[in-house]
Every structure is written in C-alpha cells, then in structure tokens.
Amino acid sequence: MRQDRANLLRSLAIDRVTGQPPAPQRRWLRPLAFGLVGLGLLVAWLLLPQVRLGGSVERPASMPADQLQASPGPPGPLAAPRHDAGLTASGYVVARRKATIAAEITGKVVELFVDEGMVVEAGQVVARLDSMLAETDLTLAESRAAGAEAAVAAVAADLDDAERILGRIRSLSQKSIASEADLTKAEAKVGILRAQLGQARAQMQTARLDVQRTATVLDKHKIRAPFAGIVVERSAQPGEMISPISAGGGFTRTGICTVVDMNSIEIEVDVNEAYIGRVRPGGVISAELDAYPDWTIPAVVIAVVPTANREKATVKVRIGLKQKDPRVLPDMAVKVRFHDEGKAAAPAASEAVSAAK
C-alpha cells in the first residue's frame, strides 16, 4: 500500500529536465534563406553582361568590323568609301491645270457628251442644259428688235416727207404765197419727227443688245471645256439639276466633270526645312513612282515655294519631269532623290520651265 502511494507520488512529480516546454520552431528562416539565394542569383545575372563586356576587346571607332578579324598574309586593299545617297523626299504627282467644269446658270442637264478617260479640246461642248425658256426669250427679243427696226424705218419715212413739205413751204414763203404760220408748223413737225427718229433708233439699239444678251444666256446652256485635256471624273448625269451655287440640301450638283491637262503634270514634295538649303532650282533629281519601282524618271527642280508649313516644318518643292509619259498620272505617290552637284543650274532650269509648260 505504501509502495503504491510512493509510486503515485513519483509519477506526479515534475521532471526538471524534460518538463521544460520545447523551443518554438522558427519557420520564417527557410523562406528568408531562399529569398537571399534568389536575390544573389539575380544580381549575378545582371552583372554578368558587364563582366563580359569588360573583358572583350575594345575596337576602334573608325575601324570597320571586318578588319577586326585578323588573317595571315599581307593586308588587303582598303574598301572604297560609301558615297552619300543624297537627300530623299516623298510626294505626289499633281497637275498644274485641273478644273471642274461647271455651268454659269442653274438648269437641268439634258445631254452629256463626255465620260472618264475621254480627250476634250478647248471650247468643246461637254454638256447641254435645258434651254427651252432661253430659246423662247431669244425669239421674243428678236421680234422686239425687228419691231424697233420697223419703227425706225417708219419714222425716217415720215421725216423725209416732212422735210420735203418744209422745203416747199419755205419756197412759197419767200414768194409770199405761204404764211409764216405754215412755215413754223412745218418746221415744228420736222423737229418732232427727228426726235422721234432718235428715240426709235435708241429703242432699236436696246432691242439689239437684248438679243445679244439673250443669245449669250442661251449659249451658256452649252457647257464647254476651258482647255484641252482628259476627263478624269464625271460628276453629273442627264436629268440632274446643276447650279454654280451649292444648294443647302445637297441635291444640286455644282460641276459636270473634271478635266486635267496632262501636259502640266509635275511633282510636289515636302522637304524638311532643316535640309531645304540643299535644294536649288535646276537641281538634278531622280524620281521613282510607287506604281513602277523599277522605272527611274529624270527630273529637275522647278522652284522652291517660298513658304513653310508651320505644323509639319516642311517646305514645298516643285519638280518638273524631263520626259512626258502616259503612265504618269495625277495623285500618284512618288519618291525623289536630290543629287548633290556643283554644276550651274541654268540649263536645267530652262528644261524645267519647258517641261512645266
């Protein structure tokens, strides 16, 4: 019994060695160690290119890369220096003479005689408007003019008769056969008829001018080409209304067609104002169309437009083609190369002017 009690007390006793609580595990040490290792690898990877560059051979700035490869044997000849390709610019083909043919009066299109691609001559009729009212006005004006001419003839006949009567009365008055009152009356009638003749002649002149004006208005119903060229766009159709003033609703046309003078074709490019000093009138140019990249067109500078574009910081340059070709069309994209030459520009400038005409 006593032994059991002793064993029970012994089991309840606190062990001073094993009874202490275990130290808490430091779980944050492992992630910290991994982070430090990763940071070290990243720093080493960033410093590796600098280490490689630091150990590489420094090549001279003026030495080409192919001379660094040393090869046995005598050194070869030096490579020829590369020439400057010249100033380049891009622009478009433009026509100096391009017009949209329109009517001077408002009317309905009755006939249209042109289409895209057709060649027209100066003064050729390209369209005709409804001229029924204008023709009627011309007929009335001609009738009024004929009436005025008849009135002049009638008054002139009366005047001739009155002058003959006046002559007889004067002769009779000298013989004291006709009275002074008859002579005065005959002279007054002649004066009145002369005034009426002047009025009739003025009315006849007015009627003739009215005929000319009406005929001019009638002729305006025929729309003509202002110069010779090619029709590049047809804007109106028969039955449409056209007017020199655009209507607010947008249903009234203002033009019949667009004509381009192909002899006035030239190139316009925008050159950066920092390089405009390298461009001179008469300078030689090589032009290449985007549509024909293998075709080089000789050209010359016609003029440098004396104004700059503030937004784009460019200056417009006009370029004339030395040879005309039907493949060169308006609004084509083109690239030009300015050749640096020290020659006089007078002959080239004359060629440019002749090419621009």
C-alpha positions in Angstrom: 0.0 0.0 0.0 2.7 2.3 1.0 4.6 1.3 -2.1 1.7 2.2 -4.4 1.4 5.5 -2.8 5.1 6.2 -3.4 4.9 5.2 -7.0 1.8 7.5 -7.4 3.7 10.5 -5.9 6.7 9.8 -8.1 4.6 9.8 -11.2 3.1 13.1 -10.2 6.5 14.8 -9.6 7.7 17.4 -12.2 10.8 16.5 -14.1 13.1 19.5 -14.1 14.9 18.4 -17.3 12.2 17.0 -19.5 9.4 19.2 -18.1 10.6 22.4 -19.9 8.5 23.4 -22.9 10.2 22.9 -26.3 11.5 26.0 -28.1 9.2 27.3 -30.8 10.2 26.3 -34.4 11.4 29.3 -36.4 9.5 28.7 -39.7 10.4 32.1 -41.3 14.1 31.2 -41.5 13.6 28.9 -44.5 11.8 31.4 -46.8 14.3 34.1 -45.9 17.1 31.8 -46.9 15.5 31.0 -50.3 14.9 34.7 -50.9 18.5 35.7 -50.2 19.7 33.0 -52.5 17.4 34.1 -55.3 18.4 37.7 -54.9 22.0 36.8 -55.2 21.4 34.8 -58.4 19.5 37.8 -59.9 22.4 40.2 -59.1 24.9 37.8 -60.6 22.8 37.5 -63.8 22.6 41.3 -64.1 26.3 41.8 -63.6 27.3 39.0 -66.0 27.0 41.1 -69.3 29.1 43.9 -67.8 31.8 41.4 -66.9 31.7 40.0 -70.4 31.9 43.5 -72.0 34.7 44.4 -69.6 36.8 41.5 -70.8 36.1 42.0 -74.5 38.5 43.6 -76.9 37.7 47.3 -77.4 37.5 48.0 -81.2 38.4 51.4 -82.5 35.5 53.7 -83.5 36.8 54.3 -87.0 37.7 50.7 -87.8 35.2 48.6 -89.7 34.1 45.3 -88.2 35.6 43.2 -90.9 39.1 44.4 -90.1 39.0 43.0 -86.6 39.2 39.5 -87.9 42.9 39.1 -88.3 44.1 36.7 -91.0 47.6 35.7 -92.0 49.1 37.3 -95.1 49.6 40.9 -96.3 46.7 43.3 -95.6 44.2 43.7 -98.5 43.3 47.0 -100.1 41.1 49.3 -98.2 37.4 49.3 -99.0 36.1 52.2 -101.1 34.2 54.8 -99.1 30.4 54.7 -99.5 29.1 57.8 -101.3 26.2 59.8 -99.9 22.9 58.7 -101.5 21.6 62.3 -101.4 18.6 63.9 -100.0 15.3 61.9 -100.5 11.7 63.0 -100.2 8.3 61.8 -101.0 5.3 63.4 -102.5 2.7 63.2 -105.2 2.2 63.8 -108.9 0.0 66.8 -109.4 -1.5 68.7 -112.4 -1.0 72.5 -112.5 -4.0 72.8 -114.8 -7.0 71.0 -113.3 -10.6 72.3 -113.5 -14.0 71.2 -112.6 -16.3 72.3 -115.4 -19.5 73.8 -114.2 -22.3 75.9 -115.5 -22.8 79.6 -115.0 -26.5 79.3 -114.7 -28.9 76.9 -112.9 -30.5 74.3 -115.1 -31.3 70.7 -115.8 -28.8 68.5 -117.7 -30.3 67.3 -120.9 -27.2 65.8 -122.7 -23.8 64.8 -121.5 -21.2 64.2 -124.2 -18.1 63.1 -122.2 -17.0 60.3 -120.0 -14.0 59.3 -117.9 -10.9 58.9 -120.0 -12.1 60.9 -123.0 -9.9 63.6 -124.5 -11.5 67.0 -125.0 -10.4 70.1 -126.9 -10.6 73.7 -125.7 -14.1 75.0 -126.3 -15.6 71.6 -126.9 -19.2 71.2 -125.7 -19.3 68.7 -122.9 -22.9 69.0 -121.8 -26.1 70.8 -122.6 -28.8 72.1 -120.3 -32.5 72.5 -120.9 -32.8 75.7 -123.0 -36.5 75.9 -123.9 -37.2 79.0 -122.0 -33.9 80.7 -123.2 -34.8 79.9 -126.8 -38.3 81.5 -126.3 -36.7 84.6 -124.7 -34.4 84.8 -127.7 -37.3 84.6 -130.1 -39.1 87.4 -128.2 -36.0 89.6 -128.2 -35.5 89.1 -131.9 -39.2 90.0 -132.5 -38.8 93.2 -130.4 -35.7 94.1 -132.3 -37.5 93.6 -135.6 -40.3 95.9 -134.4 -37.9 98.5 -133.3 -36.2 98.5 -136.7 -39.6 98.8 -138.4 -40.4 101.8 -136.2 -37.2 103.5 -137.2 -37.9 103.0 -140.8 -41.5 104.4 -140.4 -40.3 107.5 -138.5 -37.5 108.0 -141.1 -40.1 107.9 -143.9 -42.3 110.5 -142.1 -39.3 112.7 -141.5 -38.3 112.6 -145.2 -41.8 113.6 -146.2 -41.9 116.4 -143.6 -38.6 117.7 -144.8 -39.9 117.9 -148.4 -43.0 119.7 -147.2 -40.9 122.1 -145.2 -38.8 122.8 -148.3 -41.9 123.7 -150.4 -43.3 125.9 -147.7 -40.1 127.8 -147.4 -40.0 128.4 -151.2 -43.7 129.5 -151.1 -43.0 131.7 -148.1 -40.2 133.5 -149.9 -42.8 134.3 -152.7 -45.3 135.4 -150.0 -47.6 132.6 -151.0 -47.4 130.6 -147.8 -47.9 132.3 -144.4 -45.4 132.4 -141.6 -47.6 130.1 -139.5 -47.5 127.4 -142.1 -43.7 127.6 -142.2 -43.5 127.4 -138.4 -45.8 124.5 -138.3 -43.8 122.6 -140.9 -40.5 123.3 -139.1 -42.0 122.0 -135.8 -43.2 118.8 -137.4 -39.8 118.2 -138.8 -38.2 118.7 -135.4 -40.7 116.3 -133.7 -40.1 113.6 -136.3 -36.3 114.0 -135.9 -36.7 113.5 -132.1 -38.9 110.5 -132.7 -36.4 109.1 -135.1 -33.7 109.4 -132.4 -35.9 107.7 -129.9 -36.7 104.9 -132.3 -33.1 104.3 -133.1 -32.3 104.1 -129.4 -35.1 101.6 -128.8 -33.7 99.6 -131.8 -30.2 99.6 -130.3 -31.7 98.5 -126.9 -33.6 95.7 -128.7 -30.4 94.5 -130.5 -28.5 94.5 -127.2 -31.3 92.5 -125.6 -31.0 90.0 -128.5 -27.2 89.7 -127.8 -27.8 89.2 -124.1 -30.5 86.6 -124.6 -28.3 84.8 -127.2 -25.4 84.8 -124.6 -27.7 83.3 -122.0 -28.8 80.7 -124.4 -25.2 79.9 -125.2 -24.5 79.4 -121.5 -26.8 76.3 -121.7 -23.9 74.7 -123.6 -21.1 73.9 -121.2 -17.7 73.9 -122.9 -14.2 72.7 -121.9 -11.9 75.6 -120.8 -8.8 73.9 -122.1 -7.7 70.7 -123.8 -7.2 67.7 -121.5 -8.5 64.4 -120.3 -11.7 63.9 -118.4 -10.8 62.2 -115.1 -14.1 62.4 -113.3 -17.8 62.8 -114.4 -19.9 64.2 -111.6 -23.4 64.8 -113.2 -25.9 62.7 -115.1 -28.6 63.6 -117.5 -31.7 64.7 -115.7 -29.9 66.2 -112.7 -30.0 69.9 -111.7 -26.8 71.8 -111.6 -26.1 75.3 -110.3 -23.0 77.5 -109.8 -24.1 77.8 -106.1 -24.4 74.7 -104.0 -27.8 74.2 -102.5 -28.3 73.6 -98.8 -29.9 70.3 -99.2 -27.1 68.8 -101.3 -29.2 67.6 -104.1 -28.0 70.1 -106.7 -24.7 69.5 -108.5 -22.1 72.2 -108.9 -20.0 70.6 -111.6 -20.3 68.5 -114.7 -16.8 66.9 -114.9 -13.2 67.4 -114.0 -10.6 67.9 -116.8 -6.8 67.6 -116.3 -4.2 69.0 -118.7 -1.7 66.1 -118.9 1.0 68.5 -120.2 1.0 70.3 -116.9 2.0 67.2 -114.9 4.7 67.8 -112.3 5.7 66.6 -108.8 5.3 68.2 -105.5 7.3 67.0 -102.4 7.6 68.3 -98.9 11.3 68.7 -97.8 12.2 69.1 -94.1 13.1 72.7 -93.5 16.4 71.6 -91.9 17.6 70.3 -95.4 16.0 72.8 -97.7 19.3 74.5 -98.1 20.5 71.6 -100.1 17.7 72.1 -102.7 18.3 74.6 -105.6 16.2 75.4 -108.6 17.5 73.4 -111.6 18.9 70.7 -109.4 19.0 67.2 -110.9 16.6 64.7 -109.5 15.7 61.0 -109.9 12.1 60.2 -109.4 10.5 56.8 -108.8 6.8 56.1 -108.8 5.5 53.6 -106.3 3.5 52.1 -109.1 6.7 51.5 -111.1 9.5 51.0 -108.7 12.0 49.8 -111.4 11.5 52.9 -113.5 13.7 56.0 -112.8 12.4 59.2 -114.2 14.8 62.1 -114.7 13.6 65.4 -113.3 14.7 68.8 -112.3 13.7 71.3 -109.5 11.4 74.0 -110.9 11.1 76.1 -107.8 11.1 76.1 -104.0 7.9 77.5 -102.8 8.8 80.5 -100.6 6.8 79.5 -97.6 7.0 76.8 -94.9 4.4 74.6 -93.2 4.5 75.5 -89.5 2.8 72.3 -88.4 4.9 69.9 -90.4 8.1 72.0 -90.5 8.4 71.4 -94.3 8.9 73.4 -97.4 7.1 72.5 -100.7 9.3 71.9 -103.7 8.0 71.8 -107.3 9.7 69.3 -109.6 9.3 69.1 -113.4 9.6 65.9 -115.4 12.1 65.9 -118.3 10.1 63.4 -120.3 6.3 63.1 -120.5 4.8 59.6 -120.3 1.2 58.5 -120.2 2.0 56.2 -117.3 2.5 59.2 -115.0 -1.0 60.0 -113.6 -2.1 62.7 -111.2 -2.1 61.9 -107.4 0.4 59.0 -107.8 2.8 58.6 -104.9 6.4 59.2 -105.8 9.8 59.3 -104.1 12.6 61.6 -105.3 16.3 61.7 -104.7 18.1 65.0 -104.9 21.6 64.7 -106.4 24.3 67.0 -104.9 26.0 68.6 -107.9 28.1 71.7 -108.1 27.2 72.5 -111.7 25.4 75.6 -112.9 21.7 75.2 -112.8 20.8 77.5 -115.7 20.4 74.8 -118.4 18.5 72.5 -116.1 16.2 75.4 -115.0 15.3 76.1 -118.6 14.5 72.5 -119.2 12.3 72.5 -116.0 10.4 75.5 -117.2 9.8 74.0 -120.6 8.7 70.7 -119.0 6.2 72.5 -116.8 4.6 74.3 -119.7 
